[in-house]
Amino acid sequence: MIGCRAKCLFPIVSMILILSASGIMADEVNEAIKVPSIDGAYVTVYRPAGDRFPGPNTTQLKAGQFYEDWVPNDHAIVKGPDKRWHAIGITHPRTSPEYVHDGEFQSFHAVAPVGSLREVMRDGAWKDRPKILPPSERPGEILSNHAPFIVKHDNQFRMLYGPSPLRWATSIDLNRWTPQGPLADEQSGGRDPNLLEWKGVWYLVYCADDRVDARTSLDLREWSAPRTILTMPKAIAPESPTLVRFNDTFYLFVCGWNGIWDRQSIQGAYQHETYVYQSDDPLDFGRRTAVTQLKSHAPEVFQDEAGDWFISSVEWPQRGMSIAPLVWR
């Protein structure tokens, strides 16, 4: 790990107690806390190709009809057994703004050429494969298929997706998926799941109305009751939370939606303000002030083969999915 948190713990605690008594926020003075920032320009690695909509029919979309313009949204990025990077996420044909989320029934599947992440961070280098888990492959489920997150566990990939009830599916190659039913007893409000494993415990974080909730598990099957770990500022709805461990502490990245949109431009529906919170307890980010804000919509925050950090963004700054390096200072 990087930094001096272990050596500096007692001096920092003493300083925090003094400053807290003076009314100064502790997270404003703890110099051991690293702050993430985007290091350079985004590269738009994926632009969706045209495809047929699998259905069923919606207000604006017809099953079986070819649509040239598709819109990606919340997604997962993972290195596959084929030595390629894969991105899997929400998609639907572009509609008029008043039906901006119409037909989000399946996931896009974009695949990079063989190579390291830095080698494949080229404009338009990631290409479409067949859509994943349309309604016909998920009998008995609700139509919506949103915001997947993928981990590898017990020699298979596990994908969590929403909205409520949060569900999961398994795969050995990232191409063919088998639905496994509801993840837990979350029946309302749960969306945009994300997982972090730390010291044998799995932390599941997800959005629920105006807050971020969490559950824990030792086996990805039995889950604790939900608890709220972050309440967003007034009038800001959370989206796409990502929990990461860095420098002996935890960071929660949360995209925010303020509800302000003229319903004229599609980009107005995909706001790109991401708030970053820090805590030593992954189950308590309280009502802390964000340590920084980053420009990204529905970000994934992840590491490459060399352990370097990256952040992704969809529909900003360009149509499609973009990736940029992330550094900690």
N, C-alpha and C positions, 0 to 999 in steps of 0.2 A: 504494500500500500504506500501511497505518497503522503508526505506531510509529517507534522510533528504532533499529532493529536495526543498520542499516548504520553509523550514527554511534557506537553504543555497543559495537560488536563487540569492539575491543581491550580496553577496560576490563573488559568482562564476562568475556572469556577469562582475563585476569589474575586476576580475582576467583575464577573457577571453579577455577583451578589452586591458588590458596591454600586455598580451602575444601575442595577435594577432598583435599588433603594433610592437612587437619584432620579428615577423615572425614565432612564434611557433603555431602549430595547436591546436585549442581549445579542440578537442576531445582527445588530448593526455594528458591533464592535469586535466580534469574534474573528480575528484575522486568520484563524486556522481554516475557516470555511472557504472552500473554493467556489467560484462562480462560473458557470458555463457561458460560453459565448460562441457564436457562429464565426468560423474562421475562413472567410472567403465567400465566393459566390456559389449559389445553388447550381447544380447541373441537372437538367431535366432528362433523366435517364429513360423515362417511359412515357409514351403517348399512345393511348388506346387506339387500336384499329377497329374498323367497322365490324359488325357481327349481327347475327339474327337474335332477336329477343325471344327467350324461351317461354315466356308467358308465366301465368295466365294474363289475359287482357286486363288493361287498366284504363283509367280515364283517357289517357293520351297514347298508350302503347298497345300494339297488337301482337299477339303471339305469332311467331314464325316470320315476322317482317324484319327485313334488314334495315339497320340504322347505322349510318356512317359515323355519327358523333356520340361517343360514350364518355361518361364522367366517372373518374375514380374518386374514392373518399377514404375513410379510415381503413388502415391496412396493417399487415404484418410483414416483416422482412426477415428472412432466415436463409442460412446456407444449407443447400440440399446435399443428399448423398451422391449426386451427379457432379459435385464440385462446382455448381453454379449457385448464384444468389437468386432467390425467388422472392417475389412480392405478391401477396394475396390480400384482396380487400374489396370493400363495397364498390359496386358499379351498377350503372343503369344507362340506357340511352338518354341523351340530353332532351329535356322537355322545356316547356314554357316555364317561366319563373314561379308561377303560382302552384305548379306541381313539381317543385324542384327535387323532391325525393321519390317521385313516382317510379315504381318498378324496381326498387332495390331488393331484388329477390335472390341474387346470385353474387358470387365473388369473381373479380377479375383474377387472372393468374399471369403475371409477367415474369419472364425468366431472362437472366443475363447470360452473356457468353461465358465459357469456362474461364476462370481467372480469379484473382483476388479482387476485393471490392474496389480498391484504387485503380486497378487495371480496367474494370468494367464501368467506371464512372465516366461514361461518355454519352454525349447527347443522343438520345433515341436508341441506345444500344440494347435495352431490355425489350423483348418482344412478347406478344400475346401467345398464350396457350389456351386450350378450351376452358370456358367458364367452370367454376367449381360450385357444387351443391346448389343447383337451381331447385325449385320446389319439387320437381318430379323425382329428385334423388333424396328428398327428405319427407317421405310420406308421414302424415300425422302432425307435422310441425306447422307453425304459423308461416306465412309467406315470406316475411322479412328475414334477410340474412345479412347481419350488420357486423362491422368492426371486429374481424377475427384477430386473435393473437395466438401464436404458435410456439410451442416448446418441444424439445425432444426429451423423452423420458421412457425408460424401459424398452429401448430399441425401436421406438415408434414415435411419430410426430403426433402431438395432441393439439387440436385447434379448439379454442373457446370462441364462441360468437354469441351475439344477441340479436335483437333486444329481448327483454324478458318474455319467457323464461330463458336465462342464460343456458346455452347448450354446448355440447362438445362433440367432436368427431376425431377419428384416428386415421392415420395413413403411414405407409412405410416409405413412400417416394415423393410425397407432396403433390402428386397428380390425381390419385384416386383416393376418395375419402369415404369413410363409413360413419354415419351419424350414430351417436351413442345415447342420445336423449338428454334430458335436463341435467345441468351440472349440480344444482342444489335446489332449495325450495324458494328461490327468488322468483316471485310471480308478478311483481310490478315495479317499474322504474329502473330495473337493472339494465345497463347498456355499456358498451365500450370496455370490455374486460381486458385486464393486463395482469401478467404473472411475474413474480420474482421469487427465486429460491435463495434462501439465506440460512445457513447452518441447519439444513435438514427440514426447514419449515418453508412451505409455499405460501406466499402472500398474494392473494387475489384482490386487486383494486378495480373498482368500476364506478360509473356515474349513476347517481340516483337523484333525480330532480335537481336541487340546487347544491348538492353536496357530493363528495367522494366517499364511498363506503369500502370496507375491506372485510375479507374473511381469511381464515388460515386453515391449512391442511398439512398433514404429514404424508399423504399418499395420493393426492389429487382426486380422491373419491369422497371421503368424509370431510365435511367443511364445518367450521365454527359458525355461530350466529353472526350476522353482519354487525359492524360497528362503524360509526361515522368517524373518518380520520381527517376530513377537511370540509369546512363550510366556506363556500365562495363568497366574495364581497357581494353586497346587495346589487341585484339586477344583472349579475353575471352567472350564466349557466355553465357548468363544467362540461367539457368534451374530451375524449381521447386521453385519459390519464396514463402516464407511464412512470413506474416506480423503479429507480435505479439505486445501486449501492456504489459510492465512490468516496475515496479518501476517508474511510472509517465512519461514514455517515450516510444518510439516505436523502435522496432528492425526488420530489414528485413534480413532474411536468404535467400541466393541465392547460389545454386549449380552452379559451373562454368565448362565450357567445353573449353579446349584450342586447340582442333582440332588435337592433337598429338596422333596418334593411328596407330599401325603397322598392324591392321586388321587381326591379328592372334588369339588373345585371346578375348573372349567376355567381360571379365572384363575391357579391355582397352577402350571399348565403354561406360562404365558406370563409369566415373571418380568420385572420392569421395572427392573433395575439395569443402567445403561449406563456403562461405564468409558471415560474419555477420556485418551489418551496423546499426548505431544508429542515430536517429533524433527525435527531439521533434515535428516535423511536419510529419505526415504519408504520405504527398504528396510531400515531398522534402528531398530526401537523397543525392541530388547533386552528386558531384564527390568525396565524402568523402573516406577516407581511412578506410578499414574494421577494426573493433575493435578486431576481432579475426578470425581465420579459424578453422573449425571443420572437422573431418573426417566423411563424410556421403555422400551417393548418394541419390538424390531425397528425401530429408528429409521432414518428417512431424514434426513440433514442437508443442506439445500439453500438456494439463494438465489432470491428472487423477481425480478420485473422491475426493481425499484429497487435490487437488490443487497443487500437486507436478508436476514438469515439466519433460518431456521425449522427446527424439528425435529418429526418426526411420531412417533406411537406407535399401536400396535394392541392392542386388548383391554385397554387401560389408559390413562387412568383409567375409561373407559367402554367398553362393547361397541362395536366398530366401529373406525374410524380417526380419530385426532384430530391436530391440528396446534397448535403453540404458537410464539411468537416466541423466537428465540435471540439473546442478546447476548454480546459479548466484553468482559471487564473485566480 
